[in-house]
């Protein structure tokens, strides 16, 4: 699965809140036993979140699945499972597809609230696996896949910082309060591991590491709108119903807990231990459903 097309990572917001309002350590993955029967709206696994997943679509359909992330793009030439849990081709991840009516703009949204607003020096960890979306020539614009960090307030949802990968660029781009910036990191459909950190009231840092042999992190720092981040939302737009064009997600986390003496490395280790347990649940539990 090499180079892809259109994924965004959107970060909308900032700090400006008390420690007591900040999000707790949280983790979830498609490997949780909760998803053995599929990815269903108003359910959620893991721990530490502010509520379950909530889905919405612009055109009716079943666009939310549990499937192998090796199914999109160019496959899985390394045989490492891309972002699957367990980390094998037989593992699984969350997947979003869209409708296929000609001339109709389709989008699927999956949102998960944090338990509070992201605090100073807290990070959101995420794995995502994008591919080149199907472009409907009868619709103006271009297909888009995204993973957004945003305010749950409808009034603020259009004020994002966005890490973007689109059919119009060969690199991941960052869109923030100062414009659109090229990260210099080539698009990949082998999976990407990211970390978004609040570094100041209106400052952030994104670290991105492709899940391929020998890859090193690409780090971008920028300026954002001073609004709270208290929700993550995955979006797939105009990609069609095939899993070969799906947006895959996995292993979302918030670390560390604000005001805690736990260092960031220890918080990450805690999350990884949870991830390992979820992988074991899948390996030894129910059959891996197709969606």
C-alpha positions in Angstrom: 0.0 0.0 0.0 2.1 3.0 -1.0 1.1 6.6 -1.6 -2.4 7.7 -1.1 -4.5 10.6 -1.8 -6.6 12.5 0.6 -6.5 12.5 4.3 -6.7 15.4 6.7 -6.0 15.6 10.3 -7.8 18.5 11.7 -7.0 20.2 14.9 -9.4 22.9 16.0 -8.8 24.6 19.2 -6.5 25.2 22.1 -6.2 25.6 25.8 -7.6 28.4 27.9 -9.2 26.0 30.4 -8.6 25.0 34.0 -6.8 21.8 34.9 -10.0 20.5 36.3 -11.6 20.7 32.9 -8.8 18.8 31.2 -9.2 15.4 29.6 -8.2 12.3 31.5 -5.9 9.5 30.1 -8.0 7.6 27.5 -7.5 4.8 25.0 -9.6 2.8 22.5 -8.9 0.6 19.6 -10.8 -1.6 17.1 -9.2 -4.6 18.9 -11.5 -4.1 21.9 -14.0 -6.9 22.4 -16.8 -4.3 22.2 -16.3 -4.3 18.4 -16.4 -8.0 17.9 -19.9 -7.6 16.5 -19.1 -4.4 14.4 -18.6 -0.7 14.8 -22.0 0.7 15.9 -23.0 4.2 16.7 -23.5 5.1 20.4 -21.2 2.3 21.6 -17.6 2.5 22.5 -14.7 0.5 24.0 -11.6 1.5 25.8 -11.5 3.8 28.8 -11.3 7.4 29.8 -13.6 8.9 27.1 -16.4 11.4 27.5 -18.9 9.2 25.7 -19.4 6.6 23.0 -18.9 7.0 19.2 -21.6 9.0 17.3 -22.1 8.6 13.6 -23.7 10.9 11.0 -23.9 10.7 7.2 -25.0 13.0 4.4 -26.6 10.2 2.4 -28.1 7.1 4.1 -26.1 3.9 4.2 -24.0 1.5 6.3 -20.6 3.2 6.1 -19.0 2.2 9.4 -17.1 -1.1 9.5 -14.6 -3.4 11.3 -12.1 -4.7 8.7 -8.4 -5.1 7.9 -6.6 -1.9 7.1 -4.5 -3.9 4.5 -7.5 -3.8 2.2 -7.0 -0.2 1.0 -4.6 1.3 -1.4 -1.7 -1.0 -2.6 -2.3 -3.7 0.0 0.3 -4.6 2.6 3.6 -5.5 0.9 5.5 -5.6 4.3 3.0 -8.1 5.7 2.9 -6.1 9.0 -0.8 -5.5 9.1 -0.5 -1.7 8.6 -2.5 -0.2 11.6 -4.3 -3.5 12.4 -4.7 -5.0 15.9 -3.4 -7.6 16.3 -0.6 -6.2 14.1 -1.0 -8.8 11.3 -2.8 -8.9 8.0 -5.6 -10.9 9.8 -6.0 -8.1 12.4 -8.6 -5.3 12.2 -9.2 -1.5 12.4 -12.2 0.9 12.2 -13.1 1.8 8.6 -15.3 4.5 7.0 -16.7 4.3 3.5 -19.3 6.5 1.7 -22.2 6.1 -0.8 -21.9 5.8 -4.5 -24.8 7.8 -6.1 -23.5 9.7 -9.1 -23.5 13.4 -8.7 -24.3 13.2 -4.9 -21.7 14.4 -2.4 -21.5 11.8 0.3 -19.7 12.0 3.6 -19.5 9.8 6.7 -18.5 11.2 10.2 -17.5 9.2 13.3 -17.0 11.4 16.4 -15.7 10.5 19.9 -15.8 13.1 22.8 -12.9 13.5 25.2 -13.8 13.6 28.9 -12.7 17.3 29.0 -10.7 19.7 26.9 -7.1 18.8 25.9 -4.7 20.4 28.4 -1.3 22.1 28.1 1.3 19.5 27.2 -1.3 16.7 26.7 -1.2 14.7 23.5 -3.6 12.8 21.4 -2.1 9.7 19.8 -3.6 8.2 16.7 -3.0 5.6 13.9 -4.6 6.2 10.5 -4.4 4.6 7.1 -5.6 6.6 4.1 -5.9 5.9 0.4 -6.7 7.7 -2.8 -10.4 8.5 -2.7 -12.7 8.0 -5.7 -13.3 11.4 -7.4 -16.8 11.9 -8.8 -16.3 14.1 -11.9 -19.9 15.3 -11.5 -19.2 17.0 -8.1 -17.1 20.1 -7.8 -14.0 19.8 -5.6 -12.2 16.6 -4.6 -12.5 13.6 -2.4 -11.3 14.0 1.2 -10.4 11.7 4.1 -9.7 13.3 7.5 -9.2 12.8 11.2 -10.1 16.0 13.1 -9.3 17.3 16.5 -12.0 19.9 17.3 -14.4 21.6 19.5 -17.7 19.8 19.9 -19.5 23.2 19.6 -21.2 23.5 16.2 -20.2 27.2 16.2 -16.5 26.3 16.4 -16.3 23.2 14.2 -15.3 25.2 11.1 -12.2 26.6 12.9 -9.8 23.7 12.5 -6.1 23.2 12.2 -5.9 20.4 9.7 -3.3 17.9 8.7 -4.4 17.2 5.1 -3.6 14.7 2.4 -5.5 15.3 -0.8 -5.4 14.3 -4.5 -4.0 17.8 -5.2 -0.7 17.3 -3.2 1.9 14.6 -3.0 2.7 15.6 0.6 0.7 15.8 3.9 -0.2 19.5 4.4 -1.0 21.4 7.5 -3.8 24.1 7.5 -3.9 26.3 10.5 -4.5 29.9 11.6 -1.7 31.2 9.5 -2.4 29.4 6.2 -1.6 26.1 4.5 1.9 24.6 5.0 3.7 21.6 3.3 5.1 19.2 5.9 7.4 17.7 3.3 6.2 14.2 4.3 5.1 12.1 1.3 1.6 10.5 1.4 1.6 6.9 2.3 -1.2 4.2 2.4 0.9 1.9 4.6 -0.4 3.6 7.8 0.8 6.6 9.8 1.3 7.0 13.5 0.7 10.5 14.8 0.9 12.6 18.0 -0.7 16.0 18.4 0.4 18.0 21.4 -0.7 21.4 22.8 2.5 23.3 23.4 0.9 26.7 24.3 -2.4 28.6 24.4 -2.4 28.9 20.6 0.4 26.6 19.7 0.6 22.9 18.7 3.0 20.3 17.5 2.3 17.3 15.2 4.6 14.4 15.0 4.0 11.9 12.1 5.8 8.6 11.5 4.9 6.4 8.5 4.6 2.7 9.5 7.3 1.5 7.1 10.8 0.2 7.8 13.4 2.9 8.5 10.9 5.8 8.8 11.6 8.7 11.2 9.2 11.2 12.6 8.3 14.4 10.7 7.5 17.2 13.2 5.5 20.3 12.4 4.8 23.2 14.8 2.2 25.8 14.2 -0.4 28.3 15.5 -4.1 27.5 16.0 -7.3 29.2 17.0 -7.7 29.6 20.8 -10.7 27.3 21.3 -10.9 24.0 23.2 -10.2 20.6 21.7 -12.7 18.2 23.3 -13.7 15.9 20.4 -12.1 13.8 17.6 -13.9 13.2 14.3 -13.0 10.9 11.4 -14.4 11.9 8.0 -14.5 10.1 4.7 -15.9 12.1 1.8 -16.8 11.0 -1.7 -14.6 7.8 -1.6 -17.3 5.3 -2.5 -18.4 2.1 -0.8 -15.4 -0.1 -1.5 -13.0 -0.9 1.4 -10.2 -0.4 -1.1 -10.9 3.3 -0.8 -11.8 3.3 2.9 -10.3 5.5 5.6 -9.0 3.3 8.5 -8.4 4.3 12.1 -7.0 2.6 15.2 -5.3 3.1 18.6 -6.6 6.5 19.7 -5.4 7.8 23.0 -5.0 10.9 25.3 -1.8 11.1 27.4 -0.8 12.1 30.1 -3.4 13.0 32.7 -3.2 16.8 33.5 -1.7 17.5 37.0 -0.4 13.9 37.2 3.1 13.1 38.3 3.2 10.4 35.7 5.7 11.3 33.0 4.6 11.2 29.3 6.7 8.1 28.7 4.9 6.2 31.5 1.5 7.3 30.2 2.4 6.0 26.7 3.5 2.7 28.2 0.2 2.4 30.0 -1.7 2.9 26.8 0.5 0.4 24.9 -0.1 -2.2 27.6 -3.8 -1.6 27.1 -3.3 -1.9 23.3 -1.5 -5.3 23.8 -4.4 -6.6 25.9 -7.0 -5.5 23.3 -4.9 -7.3 20.6 -4.9 -10.5 22.7 -8.7 -10.2 23.1 -9.1 -10.3 19.4 -6.6 -13.0 18.8 -8.3 -15.3 21.4 -11.9 -14.1 21.2 -14.6 -13.9 18.6 -14.2 -14.2 14.9 -13.0 -11.1 13.1 -16.1 -9.7 11.5 -16.0 -8.0 8.1 -18.0 -5.0 9.3 
